[in-house]
């Protein structure tokens, strides 16, 4: 059984039962691209994303006034966004390394690299890039992050983590059957 991420009312969850895939020729003679990865590392990264996402969902449910008046809740949201986004980036770095994709230039480029490998839908990559930039602001320019903006992102963009998990899950279970490269033609 191949790994997959499913999303239910309880949130995303990971189901894996295989630890490594390889690239080769299928029984039908077509090239198959399978994704190499370390199952335990992938589980750990996804677990961190899920835990942080669950805590962010609790904060998301708060009325804006209650959230903005409590510096502990604001700090908690910032921390859990950092953890979730950092784990997503670490997961991407792991997949890039294991599959010998090109080295990313920065965190935002990490998502571009996996986009080139078809891990993410082209329309989702700009959102992932914004996620990486938001993480950088939280870590390096924290004094510039407005609390109202943080609440807006919490309310409007938390589902990006669900989509990230769904698309990574699809990629991990992907077996692209391809013919010879058309670039040679």
C-alpha positions in Angstrom: 0.0 0.0 0.0 1.3 3.4 -0.9 1.4 6.4 1.5 -1.5 8.8 1.4 -2.8 11.8 3.3 -6.5 11.9 3.9 -8.5 14.8 5.2 -11.5 14.2 7.4 -13.5 16.2 9.9 -10.7 15.5 12.4 -8.2 17.0 10.0 -5.5 15.5 7.7 -3.9 12.2 8.6 -1.1 10.1 7.1 -1.3 6.5 6.1 2.0 4.9 5.1 3.1 1.4 4.8 6.1 1.5 2.6 9.4 3.3 3.2 11.1 3.6 -0.1 10.3 3.6 -3.8 12.6 3.5 -6.8 12.7 4.7 -10.3 12.6 2.1 -13.1 10.7 0.4 -15.8 7.3 -1.0 -15.0 6.0 -4.4 -16.2 4.4 -2.6 -19.1 7.7 -1.3 -20.3 7.0 2.4 -19.4 9.2 4.5 -17.3 7.7 5.0 -13.8 8.8 7.8 -11.6 8.4 6.9 -8.0 9.4 9.0 -5.1 12.2 8.1 -2.7 11.8 9.0 0.9 12.5 7.9 4.5 9.1 6.9 5.9 10.0 7.7 9.5 11.2 11.2 8.7 8.1 11.9 6.5 5.9 10.7 9.4 7.7 13.0 11.8 7.3 16.1 9.6 3.7 15.4 8.9 3.0 14.7 12.6 4.5 18.1 13.4 2.4 19.8 10.8 -0.8 18.1 12.0 -0.1 19.0 15.7 0.6 22.7 14.9 -2.4 22.8 12.5 -4.7 21.5 15.3 -3.5 24.2 17.7 -3.9 26.9 15.0 -7.5 25.6 14.4 -8.3 26.2 18.1 -7.0 29.8 17.8 -8.8 30.2 14.4 -12.1 29.6 16.2 -11.6 32.6 18.5 -13.3 35.9 17.9 -10.9 38.5 16.5 -11.2 40.8 19.6 -10.5 37.9 22.0 -7.5 36.8 19.9 -6.0 40.3 19.5 -6.3 41.2 23.2 -4.3 38.1 24.4 -0.6 38.3 23.7 -0.3 34.6 24.7 -2.7 33.6 21.9 -0.8 35.8 19.4 2.5 34.3 20.4 1.1 30.8 20.3 -0.2 31.4 16.7 3.1 32.7 15.6 5.0 29.8 17.1 2.6 27.2 15.6 2.8 28.8 12.2 6.6 28.7 12.3 6.5 25.0 13.4 4.0 24.0 10.7 5.7 25.9 7.9 9.2 24.8 9.0 8.0 21.2 9.0 6.5 21.6 5.5 9.8 23.1 4.3 11.8 20.3 6.0 9.6 17.7 4.4 10.2 19.3 1.0 14.0 19.4 1.6 13.9 15.8 2.5 12.1 14.9 -0.8 14.4 17.1 -2.8 17.5 15.5 -1.3 16.4 11.9 -1.6 15.3 12.4 -5.2 18.3 14.5 -6.2 16.2 17.3 -7.5 18.0 20.6 -8.1 19.1 22.4 -4.9 16.7 25.2 -3.9 18.1 28.7 -3.6 15.9 29.6 -0.6 12.9 28.4 1.3 10.4 29.8 -1.3 12.4 28.0 -4.0 11.9 24.7 -2.2 8.3 24.8 -3.2 9.2 25.8 -6.8 11.6 22.8 -7.0 8.9 20.4 -6.0 6.5 22.1 -8.3 8.9 21.4 -11.2 8.7 17.7 -10.1 4.9 18.0 -10.2 4.5 17.6 -6.4 2.2 20.6 -6.3 -0.5 22.0 -8.6 0.9 25.0 -10.5 -1.9 27.2 -9.1 -0.9 26.3 -5.5 2.8 27.2 -5.8 2.3 30.9 -5.3 0.5 30.2 -2.1 3.3 28.0 -0.9 5.8 30.7 -1.8 3.8 33.2 0.3 3.8 30.7 3.1 7.6 30.5 3.1 7.8 34.3 3.0 5.4 34.5 5.9 7.6 32.1 7.9 10.7 34.2 7.1 8.9 37.3 8.4 7.8 35.5 11.6 11.4 34.4 12.2 13.5 37.3 11.0 11.2 40.3 10.8 8.9 39.4 13.7 8.5 43.1 14.7 6.9 43.8 11.3 4.1 41.2 11.6 0.9 43.0 12.4 -1.3 41.1 14.8 -4.4 41.8 12.7 -2.6 40.4 9.7 -1.7 37.3 11.7 -5.4 36.8 12.6 -6.4 37.3 8.9 -3.9 34.7 7.8 -5.1 32.4 10.5 -8.7 32.8 9.3 -8.1 32.8 5.6 -5.0 30.6 4.9 -5.0 27.8 7.4 -6.5 25.5 4.8 -3.2 25.9 2.8 -1.7 23.4 5.3 -4.4 20.9 4.5 -3.9 21.3 0.8 -0.1 21.0 1.2 -0.6 17.7 3.0 -3.0 16.4 0.4 -0.7 17.3 -2.5 2.4 15.9 -0.8 0.4 12.7 -0.1 -0.6 12.5 -3.7 3.0 13.0 -4.7 4.3 10.3 -2.3 1.9 7.8 -3.7 2.5 8.9 -7.3 3.7 6.5 -9.9 3.9 8.6 -13.1 4.1 6.4 -16.1 6.0 8.2 -18.8 7.3 7.3 -22.2 10.6 8.5 -23.5 11.4 12.2 -23.0 10.0 14.4 -25.7 12.9 16.8 -25.3 15.0 14.5 -27.5 12.6 14.7 -30.4 
